[in-house]
Amino acid sequence: MKNLIRQTIFVMRKKTSTYVIPAILFCFAMLSCYIEAGSQSIETTDLHCYFTYVFGSCIGVAMLLCAIGSVLFLRTDLNDGFIKNIAGSTGTKMQYYLPKLLVLAGYDFLLLCSLAAGALLGSLLFLNGLEAFDLPAFLAYFGAVWLLLTAFSVLISFLVFSIRSGSAPMAFAVVLGSGMFYNLFYGILTMLLAKAEIEFDFSKVSLTMKMVMLDPSAGNSAMLSACVLAFCYILVFGYLARLTLVKKDIA
Amino acid sequence: MNEYILQTNALTKRYGNFAAVSNVSLNIRKGAIYGLVGRNGAGKTTFMKMICSLAAPTQGSFTLCGETYPKLSGARAKVGNLIEEPGIYANLSAYDNLRAQAMLCGKDDPAKIRQLLEIIGLSKAGKKHAGKFSLGMRQRLGIGLALIGDPEMLVLDEPINGLDPAGVAEIRETLLHLNQERGITVLISSHILGELSKLCTDYGFLDRGELIREITQEGLLAECTESVRVQVNDTGAAQAALNRIGIMLIKAEDNGILRVSECTERTDEITEALVRSGVRVFEIAKQGTDLEGYYLNMLGGKEQAS
């Protein structure tokens, strides 16, 4: 497992997308700060810190870029056929999958760090810096979002391993990451349930909506419920992805 | 100590109702170069994929490097493979591809990687991305990847596909060197049967997923030995006539055919002896066959190895 983690990081370091995607997120966060400074949509006296506010408002973009990055990362071995060499060297499919997930979680962390760095630099340059910044609350929020993003990557891994085509998982990932899936699928479900006079708030169980709607200043219980949801997704889709890998022969 | 590095027992792979490999039981000796021969769709690649843990057998089992499927954790590290297209990262150089594989094997040694680049003839490829390599370079890199972990066995599926004659000769020399100097066992498939016959010590013939014949190089040579085929009106009289001139290795076949397996250069004497004895000779011809001829004869001689 250690060997595969080293190898995965080595290959990842050589990929252009590894650097381009966090760079885009960094620039986007800075641009958001610049736009925010122009529009002044929130009061400086508000409890929200600009840095935290911009960080939270860019999570949707981070999710979309995470979806693209995860597909590119997970498809590397499949596209180039290197998985044949890896499979010959690893004992079980789980020994292949687990290191990939760990590295992907690390990559998600890197994405959030680049977002935080962009938001921080932007706040310092264009806004009021770290005024009213609550570090413990931000760290709790950062941790919860990281877990949700990792769960999202696990969901993407299931898509990548179950669909042989190269482009379809990317299309699905973009639809999921952009929130289109939620609007379409859960929108239709809500309408159908409404006809049966049943009310259910799907945003509570939707990973993508949870990520976007999680308030940085929400209390511990909101962060805890986000973490529980993320764990559920990791367990269910991690199991399904593993099952798909075990069942399928390597092409 | 087991003299076989690979033993399969009724190994079977089915896709739905289609049996890609059916009840294949074969044995590969340590140090052998085993040629797997068969037309497209015969099951060669599927068989090799099962050995290399790329496909799960539907039935049967196999023992590889002393470990029995599915518990092959130690054996996997002892087998290098090149199945179908070489699996290489297109955005990495040959050196980096080898390094990535070396990391997997826990043998990340830059000096050894450079030495391997020399062996496979890619030391001058520099930083060129493998995605821009020619087919021959890709094949050589694929063989390099299979070799990086110091394997005891190499599984090579069509490794000389797309190579020019010089490239084919280089690969042949490399494989022979690895086999003779390092004792690496090789399981190889190729459509170029002439090339296989220059390499292999043993052969297995697959057809429609089934192993139809296993033969050693010696056995093959014996079966492919040159002979004189004579068609006469009286095989008994013909045999007696040939015995009188000292030719004893004669085999009578159907339709008045005799197969003479010695003194094959003396066709003039054979004809004269038969005619003097009053035997009518309808046809006389020298016959000999190579691996390809043997294979085609075995399949009925109607279909060509594709």
Contacts between the chains, C-beta under 8 A, distances in Angstrom:
chain1	res1	chain2	res2	distance
A	3	B	103	5.8
A	3	B	104	5.4
A	3	B	105	7.3
A	3	B	106	5.1
A	4	B	104	6.4
A	6	B	103	5.0
A	6	B	108	7.9
A	7	B	100	5.4
A	7	B	101	8.0
A	7	B	103	4.1
A	7	B	104	5.0
A	10	B	96	7.9
A	10	B	99	7.0
A	10	B	100	5.9
A	10	B	103	6.0
A	11	B	89	6.2
A	11	B	92	7.2
A	11	B	100	5.6
A	14	B	89	7.6
A	14	B	91	6.4
A	14	B	92	5.6
A	14	B	96	6.4
A	15	B	91	6.6
A	16	B	91	7.8
A	76	B	89	7.1
A	79	B	90	7.9
A	80	B	87	6.4
A	80	B	88	6.1
A	80	B	89	5.0
A	80	B	90	5.4
A	81	B	84	7.9
A	81	B	85	5.6
A	81	B	86	7.2
A	81	B	87	3.6
A	81	B	88	7.2
A	82	B	87	4.4
A	82	B	88	6.6
A	82	B	89	5.7
A	82	B	100	7.4
A	83	B	87	6.7
A	84	B	52	7.6
A	84	B	54	5.9
A	84	B	81	7.1
A	84	B	83	5.9
A	84	B	87	4.2
A	85	B	81	7.6
A	85	B	87	4.9
A	85	B	101	5.6
A	85	B	104	7.0
A	85	B	145	5.6
A	86	B	104	6.2
A	87	B	52	7.6
A	87	B	53	5.8
A	87	B	54	5.6
A	88	B	52	5.2
A	88	B	53	6.2
A	88	B	54	7.4
A	88	B	76	5.8
A	88	B	79	6.5
A	88	B	80	7.5
A	88	B	81	5.4
A	89	B	76	6.2
A	89	B	77	6.5
A	89	B	101	7.9
A	89	B	104	4.5
A	89	B	105	6.0
A	89	B	149	7.1
A	90	B	76	7.5
A	90	B	104	7.8
A	91	B	72	7.8
A	91	B	73	4.3
A	91	B	76	6.8
A	249	B	49	6.9
A	249	B	54	6.4
A	249	B	55	4.0
A	249	B	56	6.6
A	250	B	49	7.5
A	250	B	54	4.3
A	250	B	55	7.1
